[in-house]
Amino acid sequence: MEKLIDYFLQFGNLNKQQIELVLKNVTEVSLSKDTYFVEAGKPFDQVAYILEGVLRICYYDNRGEEITKYFIDENHLVKNPYQGEPLTEYIQAVTDCKLLVFSARHWLDLSNTIVGWEGIVNNILQRSLMEKLDRRSALVSEDATTRYLTFLEKFPTLANRVSLAHIASYLGITQSSLSRIRKNIR
């Protein structure tokens, strides 16, 4: 739980009582690899902090192919940006995961009780958006080899933790193309 508090303190100040309130309102949840945390079409009102493991955001295209949109690893929050609306994507554990989860009610209690909580949350969301844009921008205009090298640079700890199929899907290439690229850069 100390990691969670350290995470929040990067974005604002909390006193001892506020920290105790945060810890009182969070529940630890374990997910096994390949388990869905949230399924598309279902409501997702919780907020989760990834203590251990990697989640991926994915969806199915109109041909029924699974597309990996994003990876989220340790020390990040997972929150539905469209509060009150069901997700259009799946959130799946690609490794065994430990999450610290706030229910919608508990998250709202923190917002209503802790002065400055919204500022902390806004700072977190701002940084997350910048990270997301930074990680995705190169994937739009680069060739497949450069996209893979950028992936390795942006996600240095994920290459050995995530399946090649998920990485290939994220990069928008086939798994056989990714295997060739990996062979050629060694």
C-alpha positions, -999 to +999 in steps of 0.1 A: +000+000+000+030+022+005+035+023-033+000+036-038+005+064-014+039+073-029+022+074-063-005+098-051+021+120-034+039+125-067+009+145-078-001+165-046+000+165-009-019+143+016-018+145+053-018+115+077-056+114+081-061+117+043-036+089+037-055+067+063-088+075+045-073+065+011-060+032+026-094+025+043-112+028+009-091+005-012-093-033-017-066-056-030-077-077-060-057-105-076-061-114-113-047-145-129-031-142-163-056-140-192-085-130-168-106-101-179-108-073-153-136-057-173-154-069-204-166-047-233-202-035-229-201-038-191-200-008-167-166+001-153-169+026-124-140+014-104-105+029-103-076+005-101-039+010-093-016-017-107+006-029-079+020-058-098+016-071-134+005-059-168-030-052-181-039-046-218-068-028-233-081-047-264-111-049-287-123-070-316-124-054-351-151-059-377-134-091-389-134-105-353-096-101-349-084-091-315-065-058-315-043-047-286-048-010-281-026-003-251-006-019-222-007-006-187+019-018-162+028-012-126+025+022-109-004+033-131-041+040-126-068+024-147-100+045-149-129+047-173-126+081-190-163+081-198-177+078-163-210+061-161-208+046-196-199+010-204-165+003-218-161-004-255-129-024-249-118-053-227-092-049-199-073-082-196-045-093-173-016-104-195+004-115-165-007-124-130-017-090-114-023-074-081-045-044-082-056-019-055-092-011-064-115+017-054-152+013-058-170+042-075-186+051-042-152+051-023-136+072-050-164+097-048-160+097-010-123+106-014-132+134-038-159+148-015-137+145+016-101+153+007-095+190-002-073+190-033-082+154-044-095+165-078-062+184-084-043+152-077-065+132-100-063+158-127-025+158-125-025+120-128-048+120-158-027+147-175+005+127-171-013+095-183-026+113-214+009+126-222+025+092-218-002+076-240+003+102-267+041+098-265+039+060-267+014+059-296+027+088-318+056+069-333+033+039-341+013+059-366+040+070-391+069+046-388+078+013-405+074-019-386+110-023-376+111+013-362+078+007-344+092-024-327+124-005-317+102+023-304+081-002-285+113-016-268+124+020-260+090+031-246+081-002-228+116-016-219+102-040-192+073-054-213+091-072-241+098-102-220+065-102-201+040-099-229+033-124-256+046-118-291+010-121-304-001-091-282+030-071-291+024-077-328-012-067-325-003-035-306+022-027-334-003-035-362+018-062-377+016-100-380+033-122-355+055-137-383+066-102-393+075-095-357+095-127-355+114-117-387+121-082-373+133-096-340+156-120-359+171-093-380+179-069-352+197-094-330 
